[in-house]
Amino acid sequence: MATMADVARSAGVSVATVSHVLNGTRPVLPHTREAVLDAVDALGYTPNTLARSLVTSRTRSIGLAVSAISNPYFTEILQGVEAAALEAGYSLLIADPHDDPRHERKVVQLLHERRVDGMIVAPSAEPGDLVGYLRRHAVPTVFLDRLVDARATEDRAPGDGADGADGAAASPSTPYFDQVCAESAAPTALLVTHLAGLGHRRIALVAGLPGLSTTSERVSGYREGLTAAGLAYDERLLVSGNSESAGAERATADLLALPDPPTALVTANNAMTIGALRALRRHGRSVPDDLALCCFDDFAWADLFSPRLTAIAQPSRELGACAVRVLLDRLAEPDRPPRTVRLPCAFVHRTSCGCPEEPGSGTGATASSTLAEKGTAS
C-alpha cells in the first residue's frame, strides 16, 4: 500500500505538506494542493483514519440515533442523513433508541464513546436524561423531527444548573441545541378545515405519543382547525394512538363505538393510519363513504390504497440532509447561537377525504401544494 511518504515524493513536497492537505490543518497553495491530490489518486493512497483523528481530534463521523427500525418514517430521513454525510466526507454510526428514554441515553453514550464528532438525535418523549448527558459533555448535537423544550429540560442536568456557558441565566424559551423539524400545527389545521369544508361537523383526531413535540403541535393544529371552521371541540373525538398501529386501531374502535361517532378522521402519522384502516375494515366501515380519512405523513404506498389517501407529506429526506448541514455548521462554528429550522410540508390531495379524482390525475398522480414557501430559522 502507498504511504504518505510515497505521496510526498511523487508530488515533490514534504510529508508535513501532504498531511496539511489531507487533514486541512494549514492552508496550502492551490498548485501544491493539486499536486498532492493528483499523487494521491495516482498512487491509490488511502489515508489512515485513526492517525488522522489523532492529528485533527476529529473522526469525521456522525452519530445518528433514530428509531429507524421501529418507525418506518425515519427510514427516509436516514437516507437523507446518509447522503448528505457522505457528500461531506463523513461516515455514520447508527443506533436505534426504540423511543425508550433509558435505552436512548445508553445508545447516545455509546456513540459518544466512539468519539463521533457530533450527533443527530430524534429524542424520545422523556428526553431529560439525554439532554443532561449531552450538555454535561458538550456534545455538538442536532435534535431531529422532535423539538426539545429547554424549559422542560434545563434543570434535568445534574450539577449543571440553568445557567449558560458564560454564567448568565439562560432564557427559558431558548433551546440549548440546534433543532430541525417539519411544520406540524398548520398542516394539521389544514386537514381539519378541508374536511369541514366538505360538510363534516364531527371530525376526530388519532394523536401520537404524549410528550412528543410533534404530538402536541398536531393536537394544537387540530384544535386551531376546528376553531377556524367554527366547530366546537369535543374531547371525546381526540384520542391517543401512541404513534403506533396497534394503539391507533384500538383508538379508532373506541371512536366508532361512540353514540355519535365521527364522520371524518385525521390520523397523526403513517403507522396510525394503518391501524385506523384496520379498525375500519374490522368494523365494516368504508372510506370515504362511511368515514372520510386524512392522514399526516405520506408514504410510498398511500397512492395504492383504494381510495387513495389524502395526506400531509413531510420532506423526510430533506429533513435528514438539513440536520447534517446544521451539524456541520455547528462543528465549524461551535459558539454560534443555537437555531431551530422548520421545513414546510405539502398537502397531497387524493380521494380518501371524499373528494372526486382530480381531472387528468390518473391513478399515479396527485395534486399537491406546499404549505409554506421556505423553512424558517430561529
C-alpha positions, -999 to +999 in steps of 0.1 A: +000+000+000+012+035-008+023+056+022+022+093+029+059+094+022+053+079-013+027+107-019+052+133-008+079+120-031+056+118-061+043+154-055+077+168-047+067+181-013+073+172+024+053+147+043+041+176+065+026+193+035+008+161+025-006+159+060-018+195+059-036+190+026-053+158+037-062+169+072-069+206+065-047+217+093-030+245+075-036+265+042-016+252+012-010+269-021-036+258-047-010+243-071+007+224-043-027+211-031-035+200-066-001+182-069-007+163-037-042+153-046-030+141-081-004+120-064-030+105-040-051+095-070-022+081-090-008+060-062-042+050-048-033+062-013-058+056+014-054+079+045-052+062+079-084+074+095-072+066+130-039+085+125-058+114+110-082+116+140-052+118+164-038+148+144-071+167+140-091+155+171-118+147+146-130+113+134-151+126+106-180+105+118-216+114+129-236+095+154-273+091+144-298+079+170-333+075+154-359+048+157-355+037+121-363+001+127-393+006+149-406+037+130-405+034+092-410+072+089-373+076+099-361+053+071-363+081+045-348+106+070-319+082+074-314+081+037-312+119+036-287+120+065-265+093+049-264+110+015-255+144+030-229+130+054-212+110+026-211+141+003-194+160+031-169+131+037-184+119+070-193+083+080-223+074+101-226+053+132-263+044+137-282+033+168-319+027+173-331+041+207-366+024+202-382+056+216-372+043+251-357+071+273-334+047+292-322+029+260-319+063+243-295+075+270-274+043+267-270+043+229-261+080+228-234+074+254-221+045+233-220+067+202-202+094+222-176+069+234-169+061+198-157+097+195-181+108+169-177+145+160-213+153+166-248+137+169-282+138+153-309+125+176-346+121+174-354+124+211-380+104+230-410+118+248-389+120+280-355+133+270-344+148+303-315+123+309-304+125+273-303+163+274-284+162+307-258+139+293-253+159+261-250+192+280-226+178+306-203+165+279-208+194+255-216+171+226-224+190+193-260+178+187-289+184+164-323+173+175-342+160+146-380+159+139-390+164+175-382+196+194-370+197+230-384+225+251-355+239+271-378+249+299-387+213+304-352+200+305-328+228+317-330+216+353-325+179+345-287+181+341-272+171+375-246+196+386-252+217+355-276+243+368-297+265+345-270+290+335-255+294+301-218+288+293-209+324+303-227+321+337-256+342+326-291+328+332-304+312+300-337+324+286-364+298+294-375+297+258-340+294+243-331+258+232-296+246+241-292+226+209-298+231+172-331+216+160-346+206+127-382+196+121-411+199+098-441+222+104-469+203+122-496+226+135-506+245+103-507+213+081-529+195+107-552+225+108-554+224+070-566+188+071-593+197+096-606+227+076-605+207+044-628+181+059-650+208+075-653+224+040-667+191+027-695+194+053-682+173+082-690+185+117-677+157+138-640+154+129-618+132+151-580+131+156-560+100+164-530+117+181-495+104+187-475+096+218-479+121+246-448+141+254-436+144+218-435+179+203-450+165+171-479+152+191-486+185+210-482+205+178-506+184+158-532+184+186-528+222+186-533+223+149-564+201+152-580+225+177-570+255+156-586+239+126-618+233+145-619+269+156-612+282+121-641+261+108-664+273+136-667+238+151-669+231+188-641+210+204-654+176+217-628+159+239-643+125+231-631+130+195-595+134+205-579+100+212-543+088+215-529+061+193-495+064+209-478+068+175-483+031+167-505+010+146-520-012+174-527+019+195-545+036+166-565+005+159-578+005+195-584+043+195-603+042+162-625+013+175-633+035+206-643+064+183-666+041+162-683+029+195-694+064+205-731+071+205-725+099+179-693+087+161-672+110+139-679+112+102-643+122+094-609+112+109-574+126+109-545+103+118-513+119+130-487+096+115-484+068+089-483+039+114-515+051+130-531+054+095-526+017+090-541+009+124-571+031+117-577+014+084-576-020+101-602-009+126-624+005+099-622-027+079-629-048+110-660-028+118-672-029+082-668+008+076-657+021+041-636+051+033-648+077+024-685+066+022-689+059+059-660+079+072-636+104+054-599+100+062-569+123+060-535+115+074-503+132+085-474+116+066-475+105+031-458+072+023-448+051-008-480+030-009-505+058+000-513+061-037-521+024-040-549+023-015-585+025-027-595+052-022-561+069-025-551+086+007-552+124+012-521+133+032-496+158+045-462+149+030-432+157+051-399+165+034-383+134+050-350+133+031-345+170+032-350+169+070-321+144+072-299+164+049-307+197+066-298+182+100-264+172+086-258+207+073-268+223+106-245+200+125-216+207+102-222+245+107-221+238+145-188+219+142-173+247+121-185+275+144-191+260+179-200+293+196-228+302+172-263+307+187-285+276+186-311+277+159-343+259+151-351+252+114-386+243+103-392+229+068-426+232+050-449+203+043-471+196+012-508+189+011-513+159-012-549+159-024-563+124-032-597+108-027-599+093+009-613+127+021-643+122-002-633+145-030-636+132-066-605+123-085-587+154-099-594+157-136-565+142-156-547+130-125-548+093-134-540+065-110-505+075-102-507+113-100-515+136-071-524+172-066-502+188-040-494+222-027-466+234-004-479+248+029-450+273+033-426+288+009-395+284+029-381+268+060-376+292+088-348+295+113-350+310+148 
